[in-house]
Amino acid sequence: MTPVPSAALNAPAAPPQPWWRRLLPFAIGLGLIAFVFGRLDLRTFVAHLRTVNVPAIVLFGVAFVLALLTADSFATVIIYRRSVAPIRFRDFWVLRGASYLPSMLNHHVGQAFVTYFLSRTYGVSLLRVAGATLLVYASWMGCLLIIGSVAIVLNKGDVLWVVAVLGVGVLYLIVLALRPAALSRTKLLAPLFEAGVSGHLLALVVRLPHFVVLFLGTWLPFRFFAIDIPPGAAAAYVPIIMVAVTLPITPQGIGTRDTASAFFFEKFAPGGTHDERLAAIAAATLSWGVVFTVVEALLGILLLRRAMPQIEPPRELDTRVEVKL
């Protein structure tokens, strides 16, 4: 990456967290896993693991992670180019892949990793880069509304989470249109107001391929375990799981993915009893979690070694970044 001269914002270091706070997400994740395992038939669980086509699910995992990284980088680079600096796709692809390592703690930790190093590399205010990252999150909300609309049509009825997202979206657009000075002039929120409605629509359009890849990567792995989730149910409930695994509750969605999947998809699993169906769901979620976590970890290690030499401290100049909006 070639840094763009700018005055950098040096954010104070955050105080270290106590040891119990760092271990809490892992304890919660293990507790949720124990809760799931305590309710299923272990013999049936092992039987489901033996039936899976291991080479096929591993190849699917590799293809999924590479497609996810490419689609995510494509959408995010466009947003950062308009709000931060002229970032090259290849450079960001490497940096985003390297962020898969901190993302194993939580998705938002990986986003913070990218935000910090873009600020450091290009010499742009950390708050401004964080504001551009908020635009990435806003594009996600638009994708949720689109898939929610599909869910309503396929299920011929209301999907409650869509109503909640729609309400937040309408309120957000009202604030965006009013452009209150107290918000639009802050460094953190300025990129959102500078993008405007047209910029948000562009962010939504370029984010759709990434959203589709992640949606399919959450839905299709169940089929490796003979769990056939119909499109209507997938449109209604897969987005909830996609959001749940990003919550800062457990690392890499461990436990939350399994618990939510058991709640929403048990009726589609094979088996004559409740315990047998839970065993199929647990085999699917845990196996898929292991596969893509290992693939992401290996890719993250490989790309982190390439990304670190490119991260340079900003030059001490009093010029400002000129961003073409």
C-alpha positions as CSV (number, residue, x, y, z in Angstrom):
1,M,0.0,0.0,0.0
2,T,1.2,3.5,-0.7
3,P,0.2,5.9,2.0
4,V,-1.5,9.2,1.2
5,P,0.1,12.2,3.1
6,S,-2.2,13.4,5.8
7,A,-2.3,14.5,9.4
8,A,-2.9,11.4,11.5
9,L,-5.1,11.1,14.5
10,N,-3.4,9.3,17.3
11,A,-6.0,7.6,19.3
12,P,-5.1,6.8,23.0
13,A,-4.5,3.2,23.7
14,A,-7.4,1.4,25.3
15,P,-6.9,0.2,28.9
16,P,-6.2,-3.6,29.1
17,Q,-9.3,-5.7,29.9
18,P,-9.3,-7.9,33.0
19,W,-8.6,-11.5,32.4
20,W,-12.1,-12.6,33.2
21,R,-13.5,-10.3,30.6
22,R,-11.3,-11.7,27.9
23,L,-12.3,-15.3,28.9
24,L,-16.0,-14.6,29.2
25,P,-16.9,-15.0,25.5
26,F,-15.1,-18.4,25.4
27,A,-16.9,-19.5,28.6
28,I,-20.3,-18.4,27.1
29,G,-19.5,-20.3,23.9
30,L,-18.5,-23.4,25.7
31,G,-21.6,-23.2,27.9
32,L,-23.9,-22.9,24.9
33,I,-22.2,-25.9,23.3
34,A,-22.6,-27.9,26.5
35,F,-26.3,-26.9,26.5
36,V,-26.7,-28.2,23.0
37,F,-24.8,-31.4,23.6
38,G,-26.7,-32.1,26.8
39,R,-29.9,-32.3,24.8
40,L,-28.9,-34.5,21.9
41,D,-28.2,-38.2,21.2
42,L,-24.4,-38.5,21.0
43,R,-24.6,-41.8,19.2
44,T,-26.7,-40.3,16.4
45,F,-24.4,-37.2,16.4
46,V,-21.4,-39.4,15.7
47,A,-23.3,-41.3,13.0
48,H,-24.1,-38.0,11.2
49,L,-20.4,-37.1,11.3
50,R,-19.5,-40.4,9.7
51,T,-21.9,-39.9,6.8
52,V,-20.6,-36.4,5.6
53,N,-18.5,-36.2,2.5
54,V,-15.3,-34.7,4.0
55,P,-13.5,-33.7,0.8
56,A,-16.6,-32.1,-0.6
57,I,-17.3,-30.0,2.5
58,V,-13.7,-28.9,2.8
59,L,-13.6,-27.9,-0.9
60,F,-16.9,-26.0,-0.3
61,G,-15.3,-24.3,2.7
62,V,-12.3,-23.2,0.6
63,A,-14.4,-21.9,-2.2
64,F,-16.7,-20.1,0.3
65,V,-14.0,-18.3,2.1
66,L,-12.2,-17.2,-1.1
67,A,-15.5,-16.0,-2.6
68,L,-16.5,-14.3,0.6
69,L,-13.1,-12.5,0.8
70,T,-13.3,-11.3,-2.8
71,A,-16.9,-10.1,-2.7
72,D,-16.3,-8.4,0.6
73,S,-13.2,-6.6,-0.6
74,F,-14.9,-5.5,-3.9
75,A,-17.7,-3.8,-2.0
76,T,-15.6,-2.3,0.8
77,V,-12.9,-1.0,-1.5
78,I,-15.5,1.1,-3.4
79,I,-16.7,2.6,-0.2
80,Y,-13.3,3.4,1.2
81,R,-12.1,4.8,-2.1
82,R,-14.9,7.3,-2.0
83,S,-14.5,8.2,1.7
84,V,-11.0,7.5,2.7
85,A,-8.2,7.1,0.1
86,P,-7.4,5.5,-3.3
87,I,-7.0,2.0,-1.9
88,R,-6.0,-0.7,-4.4
89,F,-8.2,-3.8,-4.5
90,R,-5.2,-6.2,-4.2
91,D,-3.8,-4.4,-1.2
92,F,-7.2,-4.4,0.6
93,W,-7.8,-8.1,-0.3
94,V,-4.6,-9.0,1.5
95,L,-5.4,-6.8,4.5
96,R,-9.0,-8.1,4.8
97,G,-7.8,-11.7,4.6
98,A,-5.2,-11.0,7.2
99,S,-8.0,-9.6,9.4
100,Y,-9.5,-13.1,9.5
101,L,-7.2,-13.9,12.4
102,P,-8.5,-11.2,14.8
103,S,-12.0,-11.9,13.4
104,M,-11.8,-15.3,15.1
105,L,-12.4,-13.5,18.4
106,N,-15.3,-11.6,16.9
107,H,-16.3,-10.2,13.5
108,H,-16.2,-6.6,14.8
109,V,-12.6,-7.1,16.1
110,G,-11.6,-7.9,12.5
111,Q,-13.3,-4.8,11.3
112,A,-11.5,-2.7,13.9
113,F,-8.2,-4.3,12.7
114,V,-8.9,-3.1,9.1
115,T,-10.0,0.3,10.3
116,Y,-6.9,0.9,12.4
117,F,-4.4,-0.2,9.8
118,L,-6.1,1.8,7.0
119,S,-5.9,4.8,9.2
120,R,-2.2,4.1,9.9
121,T,-1.2,3.2,6.4
122,Y,-2.9,6.1,4.6
123,G,-2.5,8.7,7.3
124,V,-6.3,9.4,7.5
125,S,-8.1,10.3,10.7
126,L,-9.1,7.1,12.6
127,L,-12.5,8.6,13.2
128,R,-13.0,9.2,9.5
129,V,-12.1,5.6,8.5
130,A,-14.4,4.4,11.3
131,G,-17.1,6.5,9.7
132,A,-16.6,4.9,6.4
133,T,-16.8,1.5,8.1
134,L,-20.2,2.6,9.5
135,L,-21.3,3.0,5.9
136,V,-20.3,-0.6,5.3
137,Y,-22.6,-1.6,8.2
138,A,-25.4,0.6,6.8
139,S,-25.1,-1.3,3.4
140,W,-25.6,-4.5,5.4
141,M,-28.9,-3.1,6.8
142,G,-30.1,-2.5,3.3
143,C,-29.3,-6.1,2.3
144,L,-31.2,-7.4,5.4
145,L,-34.3,-5.4,4.2
146,I,-34.0,-6.9,0.7
147,I,-33.8,-10.5,2.0
148,G,-36.5,-9.7,4.5
149,S,-38.8,-8.6,1.7
150,V,-38.1,-11.9,-0.1
151,A,-38.9,-13.8,3.1
152,I,-42.3,-12.0,3.4
153,V,-43.2,-12.9,-0.1
154,L,-42.1,-16.5,0.1
155,N,-43.8,-17.1,3.5
156,K,-46.9,-15.1,2.6
157,G,-46.9,-13.3,5.8
158,D,-45.0,-11.0,8.2
159,V,-41.5,-11.6,9.4
160,L,-41.1,-9.7,12.6
161,W,-37.4,-8.9,12.4
162,V,-38.0,-7.2,9.0
163,V,-40.4,-4.8,10.7
164,A,-37.7,-3.9,13.2
165,V,-35.0,-3.4,10.6
166,L,-37.4,-1.4,8.4
167,G,-38.2,0.9,11.4
168,V,-34.5,1.6,12.1
169,G,-33.9,2.1,8.4
170,V,-36.6,4.7,8.0
171,L,-35.4,6.6,11.0
172,Y,-31.8,6.5,9.7
173,L,-32.9,7.9,6.3
174,I,-34.8,10.7,8.0
175,V,-31.7,11.7,10.0
176,L,-29.6,11.4,6.8
177,A,-32.0,13.7,4.9
178,L,-32.3,16.3,7.7
179,R,-28.5,16.5,8.1
180,P,-28.4,17.8,11.7
181,A,-25.3,19.9,12.1
182,A,-24.4,18.3,15.4
183,L,-24.0,15.0,13.6
184,S,-23.0,15.8,10.1
185,R,-20.0,17.9,11.2
186,T,-18.4,15.2,13.4
187,K,-15.5,13.3,11.9
188,L,-17.0,9.9,12.7
189,L,-20.4,10.5,11.0
190,A,-19.2,12.9,8.2
191,P,-18.7,10.1,5.7
192,L,-22.3,8.9,6.1
193,F,-23.7,12.4,5.4
194,E,-21.2,13.0,2.6
195,A,-22.3,9.8,0.9
196,G,-26.0,10.8,1.0
197,V,-28.8,8.7,-0.3
198,S,-27.1,8.0,-3.6
199,G,-23.9,6.9,-1.9
200,H,-25.8,4.6,0.3
201,L,-27.6,3.1,-2.7
202,L,-24.3,2.5,-4.4
203,A,-22.9,0.9,-1.2
204,L,-26.0,-1.4,-1.1
205,V,-25.7,-2.5,-4.7
206,V,-22.0,-3.4,-4.4
207,R,-22.6,-5.1,-1.1
208,L,-25.2,-7.5,-2.5
209,P,-22.8,-10.1,-3.9
210,H,-21.0,-10.3,-0.6
211,F,-24.3,-10.7,1.2
212,V,-25.5,-13.5,-1.2
213,V,-22.2,-15.4,-0.7
214,L,-22.5,-15.3,3.1
215,F,-26.2,-16.2,2.9
216,L,-25.5,-19.3,0.7
217,G,-22.5,-20.2,2.9
218,T,-24.8,-20.2,6.0
219,W,-27.6,-22.1,4.3
220,L,-26.1,-24.7,2.0
221,P,-23.8,-26.5,4.4
222,F,-26.9,-28.0,6.1
223,R,-27.4,-30.0,3.0
224,F,-24.2,-32.0,3.6
225,F,-26.1,-33.5,6.5
226,A,-29.4,-34.2,4.7
227,I,-31.0,-31.1,6.4
228,D,-33.2,-29.6,3.6
229,I,-34.2,-26.1,4.6
230,P,-36.7,-24.7,2.1
231,P,-36.0,-21.2,0.5
232,G,-38.8,-19.5,2.5
233,A,-37.5,-20.6,5.8
234,A,-33.9,-19.9,4.8
235,A,-34.8,-16.3,3.8
236,A,-36.6,-15.8,7.1
237,Y,-34.1,-17.3,9.5
238,V,-30.7,-17.5,8.0
239,P,-30.2,-13.7,8.2
240,I,-30.9,-14.0,12.0
241,I,-28.1,-16.5,12.3
242,M,-25.8,-14.4,10.2
243,V,-26.3,-11.5,12.5
244,A,-26.3,-13.6,15.7
245,V,-22.8,-15.0,15.0
246,T,-21.4,-11.5,14.7
247,L,-22.6,-10.4,18.1
248,P,-19.8,-9.9,20.6
249,I,-21.0,-12.8,22.7
250,T,-18.8,-15.8,21.7
251,P,-15.7,-16.1,19.5
252,Q,-16.5,-17.0,15.9
253,G,-20.2,-17.5,16.8
254,I,-19.4,-20.7,18.7
255,G,-22.5,-21.8,20.5
256,T,-24.7,-19.0,19.2
257,R,-24.8,-20.6,15.7
258,D,-25.6,-24.0,17.1
259,T,-28.3,-22.8,19.5
260,A,-30.1,-20.6,16.9
261,S,-29.9,-23.3,14.2
262,A,-31.4,-25.8,16.5
263,F,-34.3,-23.4,17.4
264,F,-35.1,-22.5,13.8
265,F,-34.2,-25.6,11.7
266,E,-34.9,-28.6,13.9
267,K,-38.1,-29.5,12.0
268,F,-36.2,-29.8,8.8
269,A,-33.6,-32.2,10.1
270,P,-33.8,-36.0,9.6
271,G,-34.8,-38.2,12.5
272,G,-37.9,-39.5,14.2
273,T,-37.2,-38.0,17.6
274,H,-36.3,-34.6,19.0
275,D,-32.9,-35.8,20.1
276,E,-32.1,-37.3,16.7
277,R,-33.0,-34.1,14.9
278,L,-30.9,-32.0,17.3
279,A,-28.0,-34.4,16.7
280,A,-28.2,-33.7,12.9
281,I,-28.3,-29.9,13.4
282,A,-25.3,-30.0,15.9
283,A,-23.3,-32.2,13.5
284,A,-23.9,-29.7,10.7
285,T,-23.2,-26.5,12.6
286,L,-20.1,-27.7,14.5
287,S,-18.6,-29.4,11.4
288,W,-19.1,-26.4,9.2
289,G,-17.8,-24.1,12.0
290,V,-14.6,-26.1,12.2
291,V,-14.1,-26.2,8.4
292,F,-14.4,-22.5,7.7
293,T,-12.6,-21.5,10.9
294,V,-9.6,-23.7,9.9
295,V,-9.6,-22.3,6.3
296,E,-9.9,-18.7,7.5
297,A,-7.1,-19.2,10.0
298,L,-4.7,-20.7,7.4
299,L,-5.6,-17.9,5.0
300,G,-5.2,-15.3,7.7
301,I,-1.8,-16.5,8.7
302,L,-0.6,-16.6,5.0
303,L,-1.9,-13.1,4.2
304,L,-0.9,-11.5,7.5
305,R,2.8,-12.1,6.6
306,R,2.2,-10.3,3.3
307,A,0.1,-7.5,4.8
308,M,2.4,-6.4,7.7
309,P,5.4,-5.1,5.6
310,Q,3.0,-2.9,3.6
311,I,1.7,-1.1,6.7
312,E,3.7,2.0,7.0
313,P,3.3,4.8,9.5
314,P,1.9,8.1,8.0
315,R,4.2,10.9,7.0
316,E,4.2,13.9,9.3
317,L,2.8,16.5,6.9
318,D,0.1,19.2,7.4
319,T,-1.7,18.4,4.2
320,R,-5.1,16.9,4.1
321,V,-6.5,14.0,2.2
322,E,-8.4,15.0,-0.9
323,V,-11.2,12.5,-1.3
324,K,-13.3,12.5,-4.5
325,L,-16.9,12.0,-3.4
